[in-house]
Amino acid sequence: MAGYFAVFLVVITLLSGLIWLIDAKVFAPSRRERVATAVASGVELPQEELDKIAPQPAIAETAQSIFPILAAITIFRSFLFEPFQIPSGSMMPTMLVGDFILVQKYSYGVHDPVWRSELVATGEPKRGDIAVFKYPLDERLDYIKRVIGLPGDRIVYRNKQLAIQPSCDREPENCKKLMPVELEAKEQGAFVHMGMPLITAIEQLGDVNHEILVNPAIPDMADRFYQQPGTRASEWIVPDGKYFMMGDNRDNSTDSRFWGFVDEEQLVGKAVFIWMSFVYNDGQVSWLPNWVPVDIRFSRLGTVQ
């Protein structure tokens, strides 16, 4: 089921539309008749007086005013694009805290805005996509990660090296062996976590070339990884209808390595655009709350990869 805000938006939209419809079909005709009778009496009245003869109830007037706006917002948010804010650093350096993104809702199917059942199939996630989805352990929460494993893939993550054996149904020419994902160190120190300079590396994931962060001070956390029945530690076979997700900030991301797979029904959409990026106070100005923006990162605005 969709989140509380989505359900509330649909309910208030339908309610305002229903009030407007009832007023237009049931009460508006009688108001028009009273006005017509007054005009037919031969007494010339100004428009202000005519409006007082049969006034539209305030609730109906409000519903008539807000319904078109709410309907447009509901359609845009439910079927086209939905705005999200990046709340954590798990997708650094691709996504930073304070980034506001647009998620393309129809990338992975058109769903109804309340129960999220699929209405029209429009596509499936591709390896390397940045996807927003309902957190499998608590669907009230939205998570954002990168699509690593597709149905039928074999995924291995050992010693901070990712390797993929694609499904033979999807890539018959590449499915015979496990292939390490190309990784090229770029720099160290552009990002820091608790005083430790992080390594920025470039990862080639299918057709997508993107940056990841690795913390050399944090050991492999294989002992905390999700253990899929029938597979070895740090290894997973992606079931049909499910996906394996990972954050780009590899040592600071709780993802499929720790809690398992994302069901296709939990997919919300594909992150496609950063439309705003704020730098928050974070102690820079002592008298301002930490949630107050102090700068805008205009250079980050645009499409994401």
Residue, then its C-alpha position, 0 to 999 in steps of 0.5 A: m500500500a502507498g504511504y500515508f501522504a499519498v493516500f491522504l492526497v487521493v482521499i482529499t482529491l476525491l472528496s473535494g471532487l465529490i462535493w463539487l459534483i454534488d453541488a453542481k448536479v443537485f444544488a446549483p440548478s435550484r440556485r440558478e432558478r432563484v436567480a432567474t426568478a429574481v431577474a424575471s421580476g423586472v427589478e434590476l439588481p446589481q450582480e452583488e445582490l444577485d449573488k446574495i439571492a442564491p450564494q454558493p456554500a463556502i465548502a462547495e466553493t472551496a471544493q470547486s477551487i481546489f479540486p483541479i489543482l489537487a487532481a493535477i498534483t495527484i496525477f503528476r505525483s502518482f503516475l509521472f514524477e514524484p519528488f524525494q529528498i535524500p536523507s542520508g549519505s548511503m548513495m554518496p558520491t552520486m547523491l548527497v544529503g540535501d539533494f532533491i530528486l525527481v523519481q520517474k514513476y512510470s519507469y517500472g510500470v504504472h500503479d494505482p496510487v493507493w494499493r500500488s497494484e500494477l495497471v500497465a506494464t511499462g518496463e523493468p529495472k536495468r542494471g545500474d539504475i538508481a531506484v526508489f523502493k519500499y523498504p522490504l522490512d518496513e514498507r512505510l519507508d522509502y529507500i534509494k539504492r542502485v540496482i546491482g542484481l537482476p532476476g536470475d543473477r548470481i551476485v558475490y561481494r567479497n573483500k569489497q569486490l563486486a562480481i556478477q554472473p548474469s542470468c543465462d536467460r538475459e545474457p547467454e553470452n556472458c553467463k558462463k562465469l562469474m565476472p568481477v565488476e571493473l573498478e578503478a581508483k580515482e582519488q582519496g580524500a574528496f570525502v571524509h567519514m569520521g576523520m577517515p579519507l574515503i577512496t573514490a573509485i569508478e565502477q563500470l556496471g553494465d552500460v553505467n559508469h559511476e563513482i562509489l566510495v570505499n572506506p579503507a578503515i572498515p573491514d569487510m562486514a561479511d559476518r553481518f550479511y544476509q545469508q540466503p539459504g542454499t548459497r555460500a556466505s557473501e553470495w546471493i542468487v536473485p530470485d524471479g521477480k526480485y532485485f539486489m540493491m546496493g548503495d554507492n557508499r559501500d561501507n555506509s549503506t544498509d542494503s540487500r547485502f544485509w536484508g535481502f532482496v527487493d520485490e518488483e511490487q515494492l519498486v516506486g520508480k527510477a531517480v532521473f533528475i536532481w532539481m535542487s541541492f541544499v547545503y544545510n547548516d550542520g553547525q556552521v552558523s551557531w545560532l541557526p538550526n541544523w536543518v536550515p539551508v545555508d547554500i545551494r549546490f547549483s552545480r549538482l542540478g541535472t540528470v543523474q547516473 
